[in-house]
């Protein structure tokens, strides 16, 4: 297969608004998931080590973590299937077998703590040697969020796309097959470094789109007819790419709601903080971060969980130090990650000073929000004043609230208590 053809395809893929490069890899909220998933993995490992994990996937801390991965449907749709208990096959055997469960916990704990490629691969080989029934490379989807430059994601579409791209015959379900694919992925990334990334999510997303049928792989021969057919497919893809994809509309809506909250907070006389990785987004005639705080005060910067707090979508502050309200906008993103950031804020020393915490989401997501808050992993949320603020109520009343200066108390009247 010609490198020139591969590079042409990579270039088209990077520019396609429907492709996983733009809808997932460059998606700002993807980055927000790393810390929350790491924290969740630590909780799973800790519960297993303490003997408190239990014998069921449903309702467990593991389900919470895997669900937050599976919600990133652009690449990880169905990521939870491998962890669902299959009673007839008795797999994956980490629920009924305590030794296997502890081995799985040790893998997670070790990979949270380690920081080298050698250590991660050593832990993978250790778990592989135990041959735990049903516990295969799907675990790599968790490891990816711990070590994105070491462990690529792994699912059916990624494998199918990798095989089509390279002519390999990687099979699902075996760690040795995963490790062989990993070597090929690293080699492919090195050859096309300028079009990919050290973060192996980029090349995995490319393979995913190939495996999902969004693109046809370049022909593996110099057959002129095969090349002409392939170039015709590329032309069709380019034409379709000119139409805005759903990811673009969703992103604009998320930014729009942040803009509403920014403008409302400023109208009420508050200082406003916009998530540090959202400030440069286009909004109205300028940028979302226009007129907002450039940095948090030293006390907040030094607080536990400050890295997570800086990613909260919107904060309202009196002066530049006392937070009176925090808002996480959950348009289509993982509600799990937003809740974790709220907990980091509240439990990092600012909880007593906070007026209210709001999860702002489309009206149809209220059931999703309540289901996430009710998870055992978020038992501490019951001690906080967390409310669900529907888009429709915010849109309907924001002008009046800003005009008459009713402040946070008015938002509490149009939102719903979650705990």
BELDAGI-V921831 format. One line per field, one symbol per residue. phi: phi as a letter, one per 20 degrees, with the letter a starting at -180 (. if undefined). A space follows every 50 residues. Layout:
phi = ???
This chain:
phi = .ffffffffgffffeffefffeecfefgfgfffffffgfffffgfffffe mdfnccffnefffffffffffefgcdgnfegfeffdffelcfecdedfff ffffffgfffffefccfgfffffffffffflffnddfgfffffgfebfed dffbbgfffffffffdmfcfdfncfffffffgfffffffffcgfdcafff fffffffffffenfcefgfecefgffffffffffffffffffegefffff fffgfffgfgffffgffenefcddgfedfeffblebdgegmdfebffgff fefgmggfffefgbcdcemcceedbccdedfceffgfffgfffgffeeod gfefebdcedbggfegfffffffffgfdffffededcddfgfffffdfff fffemfmfgffffdddfdc
